[in-house]
C-alpha cells in the first residue's frame, strides 16, 4: 500500500502540484497553456489513479512470484 501511495503522490507532484506540476515548470514556455486547458485536469486525475493501479497490480504480481519461488525451493 505504501508503494501505491508514493507513486500516486509522485504523479500528483509531476502533473498537478503546484499549478501545473513539474511539466508546467519545465515545458510551460515551450508548450503554452493556462486556464484554457483546465478541462485536462480530469484526465490528470485519471493518470494519477492509473499510476496507483499499475503499482498495486505490479506489487500483487511480485508477491505471487515470490511465493511461488519459495514453494519451488521447498520442494
VMD Tcl script that builds the backbone (N, CA, C; Angstrom):
set m [mol new atoms 225]
animate dup $m
set s [atomselect $m all]
$s set {name element resname resid chain x y z} {
  {N N UNK 1 A 0.825 -1.190 0.000}
  {CA C UNK 1 A 0.000 0.000 0.000}
  {C C UNK 1 A 0.876 1.264 0.000}
  {N N UNK 2 A 2.024 1.162 0.654}
  {CA C UNK 2 A 2.915 2.310 0.720}
  {C C UNK 2 A 3.421 2.670 -0.677}
  {N N UNK 3 A 3.743 1.665 -1.470}
  {CA C UNK 3 A 4.229 1.915 -2.833}
  {C C UNK 3 A 3.169 2.611 -3.676}
  {N N UNK 4 A 1.921 2.204 -3.500}
  {CA C UNK 4 A 0.826 2.789 -4.270}
  {C C UNK 4 A 0.667 4.264 -3.920}
  {N N UNK 5 A 0.664 4.571 -2.631}
  {CA C UNK 5 A 0.508 5.964 -2.215}
  {C C UNK 5 A 1.681 6.825 -2.664}
  {N N UNK 6 A 2.880 6.276 -2.575}
  {CA C UNK 6 A 4.061 7.035 -3.012}
  {C C UNK 6 A 3.990 7.317 -4.504}
  {N N UNK 7 A 3.593 6.330 -5.290}
  {CA C UNK 7 A 3.515 6.549 -6.734}
  {C C UNK 7 A 2.422 7.554 -7.088}
  {N N UNK 8 A 1.297 7.501 -6.371}
  {CA C UNK 8 A 0.228 8.461 -6.639}
  {C C UNK 8 A 0.647 9.875 -6.232}
  {N N UNK 9 A 1.349 10.014 -5.117}
  {CA C UNK 9 A 1.842 11.323 -4.712}
  {C C UNK 9 A 2.886 11.846 -5.693}
  {N N UNK 10 A 3.729 10.952 -6.196}
  {CA C UNK 10 A 4.712 11.354 -7.191}
  {C C UNK 10 A 4.023 11.857 -8.458}
  {N N UNK 11 A 3.032 11.118 -8.944}
  {CA C UNK 11 A 2.308 11.549 -10.140}
  {C C UNK 11 A 1.588 12.869 -9.894}
  {N N UNK 12 A 1.032 13.037 -8.697}
  {CA C UNK 12 A 0.366 14.291 -8.367}
  {C C UNK 12 A 1.349 15.451 -8.431}
  {N N UNK 13 A 2.554 15.237 -7.884}
  {CA C UNK 13 A 3.541 16.315 -7.895}
  {C C UNK 13 A 4.049 16.601 -9.300}
  {N N UNK 14 A 4.114 15.600 -10.130}
  {CA C UNK 14 A 4.595 15.799 -11.502}
  {C C UNK 14 A 3.528 16.451 -12.364}
  {N N UNK 15 A 2.279 16.069 -12.179}
  {CA C UNK 15 A 1.230 16.516 -13.091}
  {C C UNK 15 A 0.496 17.768 -12.599}
  {N N UNK 16 A 0.109 17.821 -11.345}
  {CA C UNK 16 A -0.794 18.888 -10.898}
  {C C UNK 16 A -0.124 19.903 -9.986}
  {N N UNK 17 A 0.538 19.476 -8.936}
  {CA C UNK 17 A 1.008 20.393 -7.905}
  {C C UNK 17 A 2.282 21.073 -8.320}
  {N N UNK 18 A 2.639 22.232 -8.029}
  {CA C UNK 18 A 1.774 23.395 -7.821}
  {C C UNK 18 A 1.451 24.056 -9.157}
  {N N UNK 19 A 0.237 24.281 -9.407}
  {CA C UNK 19 A -0.250 24.989 -10.597}
  {C C UNK 19 A 0.293 24.411 -11.893}
  {N N UNK 20 A 0.151 23.138 -12.040}
  {CA C UNK 20 A 0.566 22.507 -13.276}
  {C C UNK 20 A 1.697 21.522 -13.128}
  {N N UNK 21 A 2.277 21.440 -11.963}
  {CA C UNK 21 A 3.301 20.446 -11.707}
  {C C UNK 21 A 4.615 20.731 -12.400}
  {N N UNK 22 A 5.472 19.750 -12.351}
  {CA C UNK 22 A 6.793 19.894 -12.948}
  {C C UNK 22 A 6.734 20.035 -14.461}
  {N N UNK 23 A 5.721 19.409 -15.083}
  {CA C UNK 23 A 5.575 19.547 -16.527}
  {C C UNK 23 A 5.380 21.007 -16.905}
  {N N UNK 24 A 4.566 21.703 -16.137}
  {CA C UNK 24 A 4.302 23.103 -16.420}
  {C C UNK 24 A 5.550 23.952 -16.220}
  {N N UNK 25 A 6.303 23.662 -15.162}
  {CA C UNK 25 A 7.511 24.431 -14.886}
  {C C UNK 25 A 8.556 24.196 -15.976}
  {N N UNK 26 A 8.738 22.951 -16.367}
  {CA C UNK 26 A 9.780 22.621 -17.334}
  {C C UNK 26 A 9.405 22.975 -18.771}
  {N N UNK 27 A 8.159 22.724 -19.126}
  {CA C UNK 27 A 7.758 22.874 -20.526}
  {C C UNK 27 A 6.713 23.958 -20.749}
  {N N UNK 28 A 6.451 24.790 -19.756}
  {CA C UNK 28 A 5.406 25.805 -19.865}
  {C C UNK 28 A 5.621 26.783 -21.000}
  {N N UNK 29 A 6.812 27.301 -21.125}
  {CA C UNK 29 A 7.098 28.267 -22.191}
  {C C UNK 29 A 7.083 27.597 -23.561}
  {N N UNK 30 A 7.506 26.350 -23.597}
  {CA C UNK 30 A 7.585 25.637 -24.862}
  {C C UNK 30 A 6.204 25.220 -25.366}
  {N N UNK 31 A 5.364 24.669 -24.465}
  {CA C UNK 31 A 4.072 24.123 -24.857}
  {C C UNK 31 A 2.926 25.109 -24.735}
  {N N UNK 32 A 3.091 26.164 -23.947}
  {CA C UNK 32 A 1.999 27.100 -23.732}
  {C C UNK 32 A 1.017 26.541 -22.720}
  {N N UNK 33 A -0.193 27.027 -22.709}
  {CA C UNK 33 A -1.214 26.529 -21.798}
  {C C UNK 33 A -1.707 27.626 -20.883}
  {N N UNK 34 A -2.473 27.235 -19.898}
  {CA C UNK 34 A -3.038 28.182 -18.956}
  {C C UNK 34 A -4.436 27.758 -18.564}
  {N N UNK 35 A -5.269 28.697 -18.147}
  {CA C UNK 35 A -6.625 28.353 -17.710}
  {C C UNK 35 A -7.482 27.737 -18.799}
  {N N UNK 36 A -7.162 28.019 -20.045}
  {CA C UNK 36 A -7.966 27.449 -21.130}
  {C C UNK 36 A -7.810 25.939 -21.229}
  {N N UNK 37 A -6.768 25.380 -20.636}
  {CA C UNK 37 A -6.563 23.937 -20.651}
  {C C UNK 37 A -7.015 23.276 -19.351}
  {N N UNK 38 A -7.881 23.924 -18.603}
  {CA C UNK 38 A -8.324 23.356 -17.327}
  {C C UNK 38 A -9.196 22.118 -17.514}
  {N N UNK 39 A -9.716 21.879 -18.709}
  {CA C UNK 39 A -10.510 20.683 -18.971}
  {C C UNK 39 A -9.667 19.423 -18.894}
  {N N UNK 40 A -8.355 19.550 -18.882}
  {CA C UNK 40 A -7.457 18.402 -18.855}
  {C C UNK 40 A -7.303 17.830 -17.451}
  {N N UNK 41 A -7.688 18.565 -16.404}
  {CA C UNK 41 A -7.488 18.094 -15.034}
  {C C UNK 41 A -8.186 16.767 -14.725}
  {N N UNK 42 A -9.391 16.479 -15.251}
  {CA C UNK 42 A -9.939 15.128 -15.037}
  {C C UNK 42 A -9.070 14.030 -15.656}
  {N N UNK 43 A -8.432 14.330 -16.768}
  {CA C UNK 43 A -7.526 13.365 -17.384}
  {C C UNK 43 A -6.312 13.162 -16.496}
  {N N UNK 44 A -5.808 14.245 -15.913}
  {CA C UNK 44 A -4.682 14.139 -14.988}
  {C C UNK 44 A -5.054 13.286 -13.779}
  {N N UNK 45 A -6.260 13.470 -13.277}
  {CA C UNK 45 A -6.716 12.654 -12.147}
  {C C UNK 45 A -6.750 11.181 -12.530}
  {N N UNK 46 A -7.205 10.899 -13.732}
  {CA C UNK 46 A -7.203 9.524 -14.217}
  {C C UNK 46 A -5.801 8.959 -14.330}
  {N N UNK 47 A -4.845 9.772 -14.754}
  {CA C UNK 47 A -3.458 9.320 -14.836}
  {C C UNK 47 A -2.895 9.003 -13.452}
  {N N UNK 48 A -3.246 9.819 -12.470}
  {CA C UNK 48 A -2.785 9.571 -11.099}
  {C C UNK 48 A -3.359 8.267 -10.577}
  {N N UNK 49 A -4.651 8.045 -10.786}
  {CA C UNK 49 A -5.275 6.794 -10.343}
  {C C UNK 49 A -4.730 5.599 -11.106}
  {N N UNK 50 A -4.463 5.770 -12.387}
  {CA C UNK 50 A -3.902 4.687 -13.180}
  {C C UNK 50 A -2.505 4.316 -12.709}
  {N N UNK 51 A -1.718 5.305 -12.320}
  {CA C UNK 51 A -0.382 5.020 -11.780}
  {C C UNK 51 A -0.491 4.189 -10.506}
  {N N UNK 52 A -1.434 4.527 -9.635}
  {CA C UNK 52 A -1.651 3.739 -8.418}
  {C C UNK 52 A -2.105 2.323 -8.729}
  {N N UNK 53 A -2.971 2.173 -9.722}
  {CA C UNK 53 A -3.452 0.848 -10.102}
  {C C UNK 53 A -2.337 -0.014 -10.676}
  {N N UNK 54 A -1.494 0.569 -11.502}
  {CA C UNK 54 A -0.374 -0.175 -12.091}
  {C C UNK 54 A 0.580 -0.649 -11.003}
  {N N UNK 55 A 0.884 0.225 -10.051}
  {CA C UNK 55 A 1.798 -0.155 -8.974}
  {C C UNK 55 A 1.157 -1.205 -8.075}
  {N N UNK 56 A -0.126 -1.097 -7.805}
  {CA C UNK 56 A -0.810 -2.099 -6.977}
  {C C UNK 56 A -0.794 -3.465 -7.651}
  {N N UNK 57 A -1.113 -3.502 -8.929}
  {CA C UNK 57 A -1.115 -4.779 -9.652}
  {C C UNK 57 A 0.296 -5.367 -9.738}
  {N N UNK 58 A 1.278 -4.525 -9.960}
  {CA C UNK 58 A 2.654 -4.998 -10.016}
  {C C UNK 58 A 3.095 -5.562 -8.677}
  {N N UNK 59 A 2.699 -4.925 -7.588}
  {CA C UNK 59 A 3.047 -5.422 -6.256}
  {C C UNK 59 A 2.408 -6.782 -5.985}
  {N N UNK 60 A 1.165 -6.942 -6.391}
  {CA C UNK 60 A 0.475 -8.225 -6.208}
  {C C UNK 60 A 1.169 -9.317 -7.015}
  {N N UNK 61 A 1.511 -9.007 -8.263}
  {CA C UNK 61 A 2.181 -9.995 -9.111}
  {C C UNK 61 A 3.546 -10.360 -8.542}
  {N N UNK 62 A 4.300 -9.378 -8.058}
  {CA C UNK 62 A 5.606 -9.666 -7.466}
  {C C UNK 62 A 5.486 -10.534 -6.221}
  {N N UNK 63 A 4.485 -10.272 -5.384}
  {CA C UNK 63 A 4.273 -11.105 -4.198}
  {C C UNK 63 A 3.937 -12.545 -4.578}
  {N N UNK 64 A 3.128 -12.709 -5.614}
  {CA C UNK 64 A 2.791 -14.061 -6.072}
  {C C UNK 64 A 4.016 -14.778 -6.625}
  {N N UNK 65 A 4.831 -14.073 -7.379}
  {CA C UNK 65 A 6.041 -14.688 -7.924}
  {C C UNK 65 A 6.980 -15.104 -6.798}
  {N N UNK 66 A 7.111 -14.245 -5.784}
  {CA C UNK 66 A 7.972 -14.586 -4.645}
  {C C UNK 66 A 7.448 -15.810 -3.898}
  {N N UNK 67 A 6.140 -15.893 -3.712}
  {CA C UNK 67 A 5.594 -17.052 -3.006}
  {C C UNK 67 A 5.758 -18.335 -3.826}
  {N N UNK 68 A 5.590 -18.247 -5.146}
  {CA C UNK 68 A 5.805 -19.417 -5.988}
  {C C UNK 68 A 7.275 -19.836 -5.982}
  {N N UNK 69 A 8.158 -18.881 -5.967}
  {CA C UNK 69 A 9.588 -19.183 -5.922}
  {C C UNK 69 A 9.955 -19.878 -4.605}
  {N N UNK 70 A 9.375 -19.413 -3.499}
  {CA C UNK 70 A 9.617 -20.072 -2.208}
  {C C UNK 70 A 9.068 -21.480 -2.182}
  {N N UNK 71 A 7.902 -21.711 -2.790}
  {CA C UNK 71 A 7.340 -23.053 -2.867}
  {C C UNK 71 A 8.226 -23.996 -3.674}
  {N N UNK 72 A 8.779 -23.488 -4.763}
  {CA C UNK 72 A 9.656 -24.323 -5.589}
  {C C UNK 72 A 10.937 -24.698 -4.860}
  {N N UNK 73 A 11.451 -23.791 -4.037}
  {CA C UNK 73 A 12.657 -24.078 -3.290}
  {C C UNK 73 A 12.405 -25.037 -2.137}
  {N N UNK 74 A 11.192 -25.100 -1.628}
  {CA C UNK 74 A 10.857 -26.032 -0.546}
  {C C UNK 74 A 10.784 -27.463 -1.057}
  {N N UNK 75 A 10.352 -27.605 -2.275}
  {CA C UNK 75 A 10.182 -28.956 -2.828}
  {C C UNK 75 A 11.397 -29.357 -3.541}
}
mol reanalyze $m
mol bondsrecalc $m
mol representation Tube
mol addrep $m
